[in-house]
């Protein structure tokens, strides 16, 4: 990160910041959490100033929304995630649309207000309607995770165990450690 900063090249420095920030946000090191969020804010700032890819904005906003859920700012997380999902899907983003949708769905289910379950279902349906290459496992696994969460929230005792088991199997077969942990945490 220090080396790329010396280069004076915003794109290179932005990529380095992104890699460090996202790695730290996925680690269990709570001491680095604030530093990672500071880097994410810097990435967003240089993207807004058009000195780095503007496609980073919904990605960064997704991580910020996820953090807001953890901080208890559910309404703020929902608004930010909605915007990220809209921008990703409307602009043809395929890599972060599933994760952004998942953050929105989790926030809506956590809030559990009137209409939240219906909006969560609509968000999943919207993502499922996005045309992607067949077998794009990033879409498949996120959709399966969200469908499982929706079945649980709807108290669907028939669909939930089947979806949960399929999600666990897929996560394990793909070796996606994060999804494996989420799947195992499902009752």
PyMOL commands that place a pseudoatom at each C-alpha (Angstrom):
pseudoatom trace, name=CA, resn=UNK, resi=1, chain=A, elem=C, hetatm=0, pos=[0.000, 0.000, 0.000]
pseudoatom trace, name=CA, resn=UNK, resi=2, chain=A, elem=C, hetatm=0, pos=[2.811, 2.407, 0.905]
pseudoatom trace, name=CA, resn=UNK, resi=3, chain=A, elem=C, hetatm=0, pos=[4.647, 1.571, -2.321]
pseudoatom trace, name=CA, resn=UNK, resi=4, chain=A, elem=C, hetatm=0, pos=[1.602, 2.261, -4.514]
pseudoatom trace, name=CA, resn=UNK, resi=5, chain=A, elem=C, hetatm=0, pos=[0.969, 5.532, -2.679]
pseudoatom trace, name=CA, resn=UNK, resi=6, chain=A, elem=C, hetatm=0, pos=[4.417, 6.732, -3.712]
pseudoatom trace, name=CA, resn=UNK, resi=7, chain=A, elem=C, hetatm=0, pos=[3.612, 6.016, -7.363]
pseudoatom trace, name=CA, resn=UNK, resi=8, chain=A, elem=C, hetatm=0, pos=[1.113, 8.880, -7.419]
pseudoatom trace, name=CA, resn=UNK, resi=9, chain=A, elem=C, hetatm=0, pos=[-1.206, 6.794, -9.603]
pseudoatom trace, name=CA, resn=UNK, resi=10, chain=A, elem=C, hetatm=0, pos=[-4.759, 6.929, -8.218]
pseudoatom trace, name=CA, resn=UNK, resi=11, chain=A, elem=C, hetatm=0, pos=[-5.992, 3.759, -9.917]
pseudoatom trace, name=CA, resn=UNK, resi=12, chain=A, elem=C, hetatm=0, pos=[-3.078, 1.678, -8.652]
pseudoatom trace, name=CA, resn=UNK, resi=13, chain=A, elem=C, hetatm=0, pos=[-3.390, 3.174, -5.190]
pseudoatom trace, name=CA, resn=UNK, resi=14, chain=A, elem=C, hetatm=0, pos=[-7.171, 2.673, -5.219]
pseudoatom trace, name=CA, resn=UNK, resi=15, chain=A, elem=C, hetatm=0, pos=[-6.783, -0.992, -6.142]
pseudoatom trace, name=CA, resn=UNK, resi=16, chain=A, elem=C, hetatm=0, pos=[-4.222, -1.494, -3.401]
pseudoatom trace, name=CA, resn=UNK, resi=17, chain=A, elem=C, hetatm=0, pos=[-6.490, 0.237, -0.861]
pseudoatom trace, name=CA, resn=UNK, resi=18, chain=A, elem=C, hetatm=0, pos=[-9.430, -1.872, -2.010]
pseudoatom trace, name=CA, resn=UNK, resi=19, chain=A, elem=C, hetatm=0, pos=[-7.509, -5.105, -1.609]
pseudoatom trace, name=CA, resn=UNK, resi=20, chain=A, elem=C, hetatm=0, pos=[-6.267, -4.191, 1.855]
pseudoatom trace, name=CA, resn=UNK, resi=21, chain=A, elem=C, hetatm=0, pos=[-9.636, -2.840, 3.021]
pseudoatom trace, name=CA, resn=UNK, resi=22, chain=A, elem=C, hetatm=0, pos=[-11.688, -5.805, 1.819]
pseudoatom trace, name=CA, resn=UNK, resi=23, chain=A, elem=C, hetatm=0, pos=[-9.201, -8.319, 3.213]
pseudoatom trace, name=CA, resn=UNK, resi=24, chain=A, elem=C, hetatm=0, pos=[-9.338, -6.591, 6.595]
pseudoatom trace, name=CA, resn=UNK, resi=25, chain=A, elem=C, hetatm=0, pos=[-13.141, -6.387, 6.529]
pseudoatom trace, name=CA, resn=UNK, resi=26, chain=A, elem=C, hetatm=0, pos=[-13.280, -10.146, 5.964]
pseudoatom trace, name=CA, resn=UNK, resi=27, chain=A, elem=C, hetatm=0, pos=[-10.832, -10.942, 8.733]
pseudoatom trace, name=CA, resn=UNK, resi=28, chain=A, elem=C, hetatm=0, pos=[-11.640, -11.573, 12.355]
pseudoatom trace, name=CA, resn=UNK, resi=29, chain=A, elem=C, hetatm=0, pos=[-9.228, -8.840, 13.458]
pseudoatom trace, name=CA, resn=UNK, resi=30, chain=A, elem=C, hetatm=0, pos=[-11.531, -6.298, 15.121]
pseudoatom trace, name=CA, resn=UNK, resi=31, chain=A, elem=C, hetatm=0, pos=[-8.579, -3.995, 15.770]
pseudoatom trace, name=CA, resn=UNK, resi=32, chain=A, elem=C, hetatm=0, pos=[-8.230, -3.421, 12.011]
pseudoatom trace, name=CA, resn=UNK, resi=33, chain=A, elem=C, hetatm=0, pos=[-11.949, -2.852, 11.419]
pseudoatom trace, name=CA, resn=UNK, resi=34, chain=A, elem=C, hetatm=0, pos=[-11.901, 0.941, 11.807]
pseudoatom trace, name=CA, resn=UNK, resi=35, chain=A, elem=C, hetatm=0, pos=[-8.807, 1.209, 9.627]
pseudoatom trace, name=CA, resn=UNK, resi=36, chain=A, elem=C, hetatm=0, pos=[-10.517, -0.868, 6.930]
pseudoatom trace, name=CA, resn=UNK, resi=37, chain=A, elem=C, hetatm=0, pos=[-13.590, 1.385, 7.031]
pseudoatom trace, name=CA, resn=UNK, resi=38, chain=A, elem=C, hetatm=0, pos=[-11.348, 4.440, 6.773]
pseudoatom trace, name=CA, resn=UNK, resi=39, chain=A, elem=C, hetatm=0, pos=[-9.763, 2.951, 3.641]
pseudoatom trace, name=CA, resn=UNK, resi=40, chain=A, elem=C, hetatm=0, pos=[-13.200, 2.169, 2.216]
pseudoatom trace, name=CA, resn=UNK, resi=41, chain=A, elem=C, hetatm=0, pos=[-14.200, 5.795, 2.753]
pseudoatom trace, name=CA, resn=UNK, resi=42, chain=A, elem=C, hetatm=0, pos=[-11.055, 6.949, 0.945]
pseudoatom trace, name=CA, resn=UNK, resi=43, chain=A, elem=C, hetatm=0, pos=[-11.791, 4.622, -1.969]
pseudoatom trace, name=CA, resn=UNK, resi=44, chain=A, elem=C, hetatm=0, pos=[-15.306, 6.017, -2.235]
pseudoatom trace, name=CA, resn=UNK, resi=45, chain=A, elem=C, hetatm=0, pos=[-13.975, 9.576, -2.105]
pseudoatom trace, name=CA, resn=UNK, resi=46, chain=A, elem=C, hetatm=0, pos=[-11.513, 9.113, -4.962]
pseudoatom trace, name=CA, resn=UNK, resi=47, chain=A, elem=C, hetatm=0, pos=[-14.194, 7.315, -6.999]
pseudoatom trace, name=CA, resn=UNK, resi=48, chain=A, elem=C, hetatm=0, pos=[-16.675, 10.167, -6.457]
pseudoatom trace, name=CA, resn=UNK, resi=49, chain=A, elem=C, hetatm=0, pos=[-13.972, 12.620, -7.559]
pseudoatom trace, name=CA, resn=UNK, resi=50, chain=A, elem=C, hetatm=0, pos=[-13.586, 10.481, -10.731]
pseudoatom trace, name=CA, resn=UNK, resi=51, chain=A, elem=C, hetatm=0, pos=[-9.969, 9.650, -9.955]
pseudoatom trace, name=CA, resn=UNK, resi=52, chain=A, elem=C, hetatm=0, pos=[-10.828, 5.982, -9.564]
pseudoatom trace, name=CA, resn=UNK, resi=53, chain=A, elem=C, hetatm=0, pos=[-13.438, 3.713, -11.092]
pseudoatom trace, name=CA, resn=UNK, resi=54, chain=A, elem=C, hetatm=0, pos=[-16.969, 4.850, -10.260]
pseudoatom trace, name=CA, resn=UNK, resi=55, chain=A, elem=C, hetatm=0, pos=[-17.978, 1.201, -10.315]
pseudoatom trace, name=CA, resn=UNK, resi=56, chain=A, elem=C, hetatm=0, pos=[-16.323, 1.005, -6.899]
pseudoatom trace, name=CA, resn=UNK, resi=57, chain=A, elem=C, hetatm=0, pos=[-19.046, 3.169, -5.331]
pseudoatom trace, name=CA, resn=UNK, resi=58, chain=A, elem=C, hetatm=0, pos=[-21.809, 0.515, -5.066]
pseudoatom trace, name=CA, resn=UNK, resi=59, chain=A, elem=C, hetatm=0, pos=[-19.228, -2.036, -3.942]
pseudoatom trace, name=CA, resn=UNK, resi=60, chain=A, elem=C, hetatm=0, pos=[-17.975, 0.281, -1.204]
pseudoatom trace, name=CA, resn=UNK, resi=61, chain=A, elem=C, hetatm=0, pos=[-21.519, 1.254, -0.242]
pseudoatom trace, name=CA, resn=UNK, resi=62, chain=A, elem=C, hetatm=0, pos=[-22.371, -2.441, 0.127]
pseudoatom trace, name=CA, resn=UNK, resi=63, chain=A, elem=C, hetatm=0, pos=[-19.575, -2.891, 2.652]
pseudoatom trace, name=CA, resn=UNK, resi=64, chain=A, elem=C, hetatm=0, pos=[-20.601, 0.260, 4.496]
pseudoatom trace, name=CA, resn=UNK, resi=65, chain=A, elem=C, hetatm=0, pos=[-24.225, -0.938, 4.583]
pseudoatom trace, name=CA, resn=UNK, resi=66, chain=A, elem=C, hetatm=0, pos=[-23.100, -4.303, 5.940]
pseudoatom trace, name=CA, resn=UNK, resi=67, chain=A, elem=C, hetatm=0, pos=[-21.173, -2.491, 8.651]
pseudoatom trace, name=CA, resn=UNK, resi=68, chain=A, elem=C, hetatm=0, pos=[-24.217, -0.370, 9.486]
pseudoatom trace, name=CA, resn=UNK, resi=69, chain=A, elem=C, hetatm=0, pos=[-26.211, -3.546, 10.108]
pseudoatom trace, name=CA, resn=UNK, resi=70, chain=A, elem=C, hetatm=0, pos=[-23.571, -4.586, 12.619]
pseudoatom trace, name=CA, resn=UNK, resi=71, chain=A, elem=C, hetatm=0, pos=[-23.719, -1.175, 14.260]
pseudoatom trace, name=CA, resn=UNK, resi=72, chain=A, elem=C, hetatm=0, pos=[-27.509, -1.326, 14.565]
pseudoatom trace, name=CA, resn=UNK, resi=73, chain=A, elem=C, hetatm=0, pos=[-28.271, 1.324, 11.930]
pseudoatom trace, name=CA, resn=UNK, resi=74, chain=A, elem=C, hetatm=0, pos=[-30.706, -0.893, 10.031]
pseudoatom trace, name=CA, resn=UNK, resi=75, chain=A, elem=C, hetatm=0, pos=[-32.603, 1.931, 8.312]
pseudoatom trace, name=CA, resn=UNK, resi=76, chain=A, elem=C, hetatm=0, pos=[-29.337, 3.488, 7.105]
pseudoatom trace, name=CA, resn=UNK, resi=77, chain=A, elem=C, hetatm=0, pos=[-28.127, 0.100, 5.897]
pseudoatom trace, name=CA, resn=UNK, resi=78, chain=A, elem=C, hetatm=0, pos=[-31.341, -0.482, 3.952]
pseudoatom trace, name=CA, resn=UNK, resi=79, chain=A, elem=C, hetatm=0, pos=[-31.203, 2.879, 2.189]
pseudoatom trace, name=CA, resn=UNK, resi=80, chain=A, elem=C, hetatm=0, pos=[-27.542, 2.487, 1.257]
pseudoatom trace, name=CA, resn=UNK, resi=81, chain=A, elem=C, hetatm=0, pos=[-27.982, -1.135, 0.140]
pseudoatom trace, name=CA, resn=UNK, resi=82, chain=A, elem=C, hetatm=0, pos=[-31.050, -0.250, -1.966]
pseudoatom trace, name=CA, resn=UNK, resi=83, chain=A, elem=C, hetatm=0, pos=[-29.019, 2.368, -3.797]
pseudoatom trace, name=CA, resn=UNK, resi=84, chain=A, elem=C, hetatm=0, pos=[-26.113, -0.037, -4.306]
pseudoatom trace, name=CA, resn=UNK, resi=85, chain=A, elem=C, hetatm=0, pos=[-28.417, -2.759, -5.640]
pseudoatom trace, name=CA, resn=UNK, resi=86, chain=A, elem=C, hetatm=0, pos=[-30.136, -0.335, -8.009]
pseudoatom trace, name=CA, resn=UNK, resi=87, chain=A, elem=C, hetatm=0, pos=[-26.849, 0.974, -9.350]
pseudoatom trace, name=CA, resn=UNK, resi=88, chain=A, elem=C, hetatm=0, pos=[-25.326, -2.491, -9.741]
pseudoatom trace, name=CA, resn=UNK, resi=89, chain=A, elem=C, hetatm=0, pos=[-28.312, -3.992, -11.524]
pseudoatom trace, name=CA, resn=UNK, resi=90, chain=A, elem=C, hetatm=0, pos=[-29.201, -0.930, -13.609]
pseudoatom trace, name=CA, resn=UNK, resi=91, chain=A, elem=C, hetatm=0, pos=[-25.610, -0.485, -14.763]
pseudoatom trace, name=CA, resn=UNK, resi=92, chain=A, elem=C, hetatm=0, pos=[-25.044, -4.145, -15.564]
pseudoatom trace, name=CA, resn=UNK, resi=93, chain=A, elem=C, hetatm=0, pos=[-22.787, -4.947, -12.643]
pseudoatom trace, name=CA, resn=UNK, resi=94, chain=A, elem=C, hetatm=0, pos=[-22.617, -8.676, -12.167]
pseudoatom trace, name=CA, resn=UNK, resi=95, chain=A, elem=C, hetatm=0, pos=[-19.936, -9.242, -9.570]
pseudoatom trace, name=CA, resn=UNK, resi=96, chain=A, elem=C, hetatm=0, pos=[-21.298, -7.270, -6.612]
pseudoatom trace, name=CA, resn=UNK, resi=97, chain=A, elem=C, hetatm=0, pos=[-25.038, -7.318, -7.339]
pseudoatom trace, name=CA, resn=UNK, resi=98, chain=A, elem=C, hetatm=0, pos=[-25.536, -10.601, -5.426]
pseudoatom trace, name=CA, resn=UNK, resi=99, chain=A, elem=C, hetatm=0, pos=[-23.637, -9.411, -2.369]
pseudoatom trace, name=CA, resn=UNK, resi=100, chain=A, elem=C, hetatm=0, pos=[-25.368, -6.024, -2.398]
pseudoatom trace, name=CA, resn=UNK, resi=101, chain=A, elem=C, hetatm=0, pos=[-28.749, -7.748, -2.685]
pseudoatom trace, name=CA, resn=UNK, resi=102, chain=A, elem=C, hetatm=0, pos=[-27.848, -10.052, 0.190]
pseudoatom trace, name=CA, resn=UNK, resi=103, chain=A, elem=C, hetatm=0, pos=[-26.992, -7.086, 2.423]
pseudoatom trace, name=CA, resn=UNK, resi=104, chain=A, elem=C, hetatm=0, pos=[-30.331, -5.486, 1.532]
pseudoatom trace, name=CA, resn=UNK, resi=105, chain=A, elem=C, hetatm=0, pos=[-32.226, -8.724, 2.222]
pseudoatom trace, name=CA, resn=UNK, resi=106, chain=A, elem=C, hetatm=0, pos=[-30.480, -9.280, 5.558]
pseudoatom trace, name=CA, resn=UNK, resi=107, chain=A, elem=C, hetatm=0, pos=[-31.208, -5.720, 6.672]
pseudoatom trace, name=CA, resn=UNK, resi=108, chain=A, elem=C, hetatm=0, pos=[-34.863, -5.970, 5.653]
pseudoatom trace, name=CA, resn=UNK, resi=109, chain=A, elem=C, hetatm=0, pos=[-35.295, -9.300, 7.428]
pseudoatom trace, name=CA, resn=UNK, resi=110, chain=A, elem=C, hetatm=0, pos=[-33.555, -7.963, 10.507]
pseudoatom trace, name=CA, resn=UNK, resi=111, chain=A, elem=C, hetatm=0, pos=[-35.803, -4.907, 10.628]
pseudoatom trace, name=CA, resn=UNK, resi=112, chain=A, elem=C, hetatm=0, pos=[-38.903, -7.034, 10.004]
pseudoatom trace, name=CA, resn=UNK, resi=113, chain=A, elem=C, hetatm=0, pos=[-41.277, -4.125, 9.522]
pseudoatom trace, name=CA, resn=UNK, resi=114, chain=A, elem=C, hetatm=0, pos=[-44.445, -4.024, 7.489]
pseudoatom trace, name=CA, resn=UNK, resi=115, chain=A, elem=C, hetatm=0, pos=[-43.588, -4.754, 3.874]
pseudoatom trace, name=CA, resn=UNK, resi=116, chain=A, elem=C, hetatm=0, pos=[-39.967, -5.703, 4.601]
pseudoatom trace, name=CA, resn=UNK, resi=117, chain=A, elem=C, hetatm=0, pos=[-40.432, -9.401, 3.863]
pseudoatom trace, name=CA, resn=UNK, resi=118, chain=A, elem=C, hetatm=0, pos=[-42.185, -8.585, 0.587]
pseudoatom trace, name=CA, resn=UNK, resi=119, chain=A, elem=C, hetatm=0, pos=[-39.404, -6.154, -0.378]
pseudoatom trace, name=CA, resn=UNK, resi=120, chain=A, elem=C, hetatm=0, pos=[-36.779, -8.776, 0.467]
pseudoatom trace, name=CA, resn=UNK, resi=121, chain=A, elem=C, hetatm=0, pos=[-38.584, -11.305, -1.754]
pseudoatom trace, name=CA, resn=UNK, resi=122, chain=A, elem=C, hetatm=0, pos=[-38.809, -8.718, -4.523]
pseudoatom trace, name=CA, resn=UNK, resi=123, chain=A, elem=C, hetatm=0, pos=[-35.075, -8.000, -4.267]
pseudoatom trace, name=CA, resn=UNK, resi=124, chain=A, elem=C, hetatm=0, pos=[-34.265, -11.706, -4.581]
pseudoatom trace, name=CA, resn=UNK, resi=125, chain=A, elem=C, hetatm=0, pos=[-36.624, -12.060, -7.536]
pseudoatom trace, name=CA, resn=UNK, resi=126, chain=A, elem=C, hetatm=0, pos=[-35.046, -9.033, -9.196]
pseudoatom trace, name=CA, resn=UNK, resi=127, chain=A, elem=C, hetatm=0, pos=[-31.563, -10.497, -8.817]
pseudoatom trace, name=CA, resn=UNK, resi=128, chain=A, elem=C, hetatm=0, pos=[-32.744, -13.872, -10.103]
pseudoatom trace, name=CA, resn=UNK, resi=129, chain=A, elem=C, hetatm=0, pos=[-34.074, -12.152, -13.232]
pseudoatom trace, name=CA, resn=UNK, resi=130, chain=A, elem=C, hetatm=0, pos=[-30.674, -10.678, -14.124]
pseudoatom trace, name=CA, resn=UNK, resi=131, chain=A, elem=C, hetatm=0, pos=[-29.294, -12.412, -17.185]
pseudoatom trace, name=CA, resn=UNK, resi=132, chain=A, elem=C, hetatm=0, pos=[-25.892, -13.900, -16.476]
pseudoatom trace, name=CA, resn=UNK, resi=133, chain=A, elem=C, hetatm=0, pos=[-23.814, -16.680, -17.949]
pseudoatom trace, name=CA, resn=UNK, resi=134, chain=A, elem=C, hetatm=0, pos=[-25.262, -20.071, -16.988]
pseudoatom trace, name=CA, resn=UNK, resi=135, chain=A, elem=C, hetatm=0, pos=[-23.509, -21.607, -14.021]
pseudoatom trace, name=CA, resn=UNK, resi=136, chain=A, elem=C, hetatm=0, pos=[-22.150, -18.358, -12.610]
pseudoatom trace, name=CA, resn=UNK, resi=137, chain=A, elem=C, hetatm=0, pos=[-21.762, -19.756, -9.111]
pseudoatom trace, name=CA, resn=UNK, resi=138, chain=A, elem=C, hetatm=0, pos=[-21.503, -16.345, -7.450]
pseudoatom trace, name=CA, resn=UNK, resi=139, chain=A, elem=C, hetatm=0, pos=[-25.124, -15.726, -8.397]
pseudoatom trace, name=CA, resn=UNK, resi=140, chain=A, elem=C, hetatm=0, pos=[-26.223, -19.259, -7.687]
pseudoatom trace, name=CA, resn=UNK, resi=141, chain=A, elem=C, hetatm=0, pos=[-24.827, -19.462, -4.166]
pseudoatom trace, name=CA, resn=UNK, resi=142, chain=A, elem=C, hetatm=0, pos=[-25.986, -15.998, -3.091]
pseudoatom trace, name=CA, resn=UNK, resi=143, chain=A, elem=C, hetatm=0, pos=[-29.476, -16.662, -4.467]
pseudoatom trace, name=CA, resn=UNK, resi=144, chain=A, elem=C, hetatm=0, pos=[-29.630, -19.975, -2.640]
pseudoatom trace, name=CA, resn=UNK, resi=145, chain=A, elem=C, hetatm=0, pos=[-28.507, -18.298, 0.587]
pseudoatom trace, name=CA, resn=UNK, resi=146, chain=A, elem=C, hetatm=0, pos=[-31.155, -15.583, 0.298]
pseudoatom trace, name=CA, resn=UNK, resi=147, chain=A, elem=C, hetatm=0, pos=[-33.902, -18.026, -0.639]
pseudoatom trace, name=CA, resn=UNK, resi=148, chain=A, elem=C, hetatm=0, pos=[-32.985, -20.047, 2.443]
pseudoatom trace, name=CA, resn=UNK, resi=149, chain=A, elem=C, hetatm=0, pos=[-33.154, -16.926, 4.624]
pseudoatom trace, name=CA, resn=UNK, resi=150, chain=A, elem=C, hetatm=0, pos=[-36.530, -16.004, 3.145]
pseudoatom trace, name=CA, resn=UNK, resi=151, chain=A, elem=C, hetatm=0, pos=[-37.925, -19.495, 3.760]
pseudoatom trace, name=CA, resn=UNK, resi=152, chain=A, elem=C, hetatm=0, pos=[-36.776, -19.275, 7.366]
pseudoatom trace, name=CA, resn=UNK, resi=153, chain=A, elem=C, hetatm=0, pos=[-38.296, -15.809, 7.798]
pseudoatom trace, name=CA, resn=UNK, resi=154, chain=A, elem=C, hetatm=0, pos=[-41.563, -17.084, 6.317]
pseudoatom trace, name=CA, resn=UNK, resi=155, chain=A, elem=C, hetatm=0, pos=[-41.529, -20.043, 8.741]
pseudoatom trace, name=CA, resn=UNK, resi=156, chain=A, elem=C, hetatm=0, pos=[-41.714, -22.392, 5.755]
pseudoatom trace, name=CA, resn=UNK, resi=157, chain=A, elem=C, hetatm=0, pos=[-40.927, -25.671, 7.513]
pseudoatom trace, name=CA, resn=UNK, resi=158, chain=A, elem=C, hetatm=0, pos=[-41.069, -27.568, 4.237]
pseudoatom trace, name=CA, resn=UNK, resi=159, chain=A, elem=C, hetatm=0, pos=[-38.807, -25.463, 2.021]
pseudoatom trace, name=CA, resn=UNK, resi=160, chain=A, elem=C, hetatm=0, pos=[-36.367, -24.218, 4.668]
pseudoatom trace, name=CA, resn=UNK, resi=161, chain=A, elem=C, hetatm=0, pos=[-34.626, -27.517, 5.580]
pseudoatom trace, name=CA, resn=UNK, resi=162, chain=A, elem=C, hetatm=0, pos=[-34.255, -28.470, 1.915]
pseudoatom trace, name=CA, resn=UNK, resi=163, chain=A, elem=C, hetatm=0, pos=[-32.858, -25.062, 0.926]
pseudoatom trace, name=CA, resn=UNK, resi=164, chain=A, elem=C, hetatm=0, pos=[-30.538, -25.002, 3.958]
pseudoatom trace, name=CA, resn=UNK, resi=165, chain=A, elem=C, hetatm=0, pos=[-29.153, -28.437, 3.128]
pseudoatom trace, name=CA, resn=UNK, resi=166, chain=A, elem=C, hetatm=0, pos=[-28.679, -27.516, -0.547]
pseudoatom trace, name=CA, resn=UNK, resi=167, chain=A, elem=C, hetatm=0, pos=[-26.924, -24.302, 0.500]
pseudoatom trace, name=CA, resn=UNK, resi=168, chain=A, elem=C, hetatm=0, pos=[-24.604, -26.212, 2.851]
pseudoatom trace, name=CA, resn=UNK, resi=169, chain=A, elem=C, hetatm=0, pos=[-23.806, -28.727, 0.141]
pseudoatom trace, name=CA, resn=UNK, resi=170, chain=A, elem=C, hetatm=0, pos=[-23.096, -26.111, -2.499]
pseudoatom trace, name=CA, resn=UNK, resi=171, chain=A, elem=C, hetatm=0, pos=[-20.927, -24.021, -0.173]
pseudoatom trace, name=CA, resn=UNK, resi=172, chain=A, elem=C, hetatm=0, pos=[-18.914, -27.102, 0.787]
pseudoatom trace, name=CA, resn=UNK, resi=173, chain=A, elem=C, hetatm=0, pos=[-18.538, -28.342, -2.783]
pseudoatom trace, name=CA, resn=UNK, resi=174, chain=A, elem=C, hetatm=0, pos=[-17.304, -24.929, -3.894]
pseudoatom trace, name=CA, resn=UNK, resi=175, chain=A, elem=C, hetatm=0, pos=[-15.047, -24.563, -0.855]
pseudoatom trace, name=CA, resn=UNK, resi=176, chain=A, elem=C, hetatm=0, pos=[-16.418, -21.084, -0.129]
pseudoatom trace, name=CA, resn=UNK, resi=177, chain=A, elem=C, hetatm=0, pos=[-15.410, -20.772, 3.520]
pseudoatom trace, name=CA, resn=UNK, resi=178, chain=A, elem=C, hetatm=0, pos=[-17.583, -17.756, 4.298]
pseudoatom trace, name=CA, resn=UNK, resi=179, chain=A, elem=C, hetatm=0, pos=[-20.666, -19.396, 2.858]
pseudoatom trace, name=CA, resn=UNK, resi=180, chain=A, elem=C, hetatm=0, pos=[-19.761, -22.643, 4.617]
pseudoatom trace, name=CA, resn=UNK, resi=181, chain=A, elem=C, hetatm=0, pos=[-19.736, -20.817, 7.958]
pseudoatom trace, name=CA, resn=UNK, resi=182, chain=A, elem=C, hetatm=0, pos=[-23.031, -19.044, 7.216]
pseudoatom trace, name=CA, resn=UNK, resi=183, chain=A, elem=C, hetatm=0, pos=[-24.641, -22.295, 6.120]
pseudoatom trace, name=CA, resn=UNK, resi=184, chain=A, elem=C, hetatm=0, pos=[-23.497, -24.133, 9.231]
pseudoatom trace, name=CA, resn=UNK, resi=185, chain=A, elem=C, hetatm=0, pos=[-24.905, -21.367, 11.433]
pseudoatom trace, name=CA, resn=UNK, resi=186, chain=A, elem=C, hetatm=0, pos=[-28.375, -21.960, 9.998]
pseudoatom trace, name=CA, resn=UNK, resi=187, chain=A, elem=C, hetatm=0, pos=[-30.481, -24.049, 12.379]
for i in range(1, 187): cmd.bond("trace and resi %d" % i, "trace and resi %d" % (i + 1))
show_as sticks, trace
zoom trace
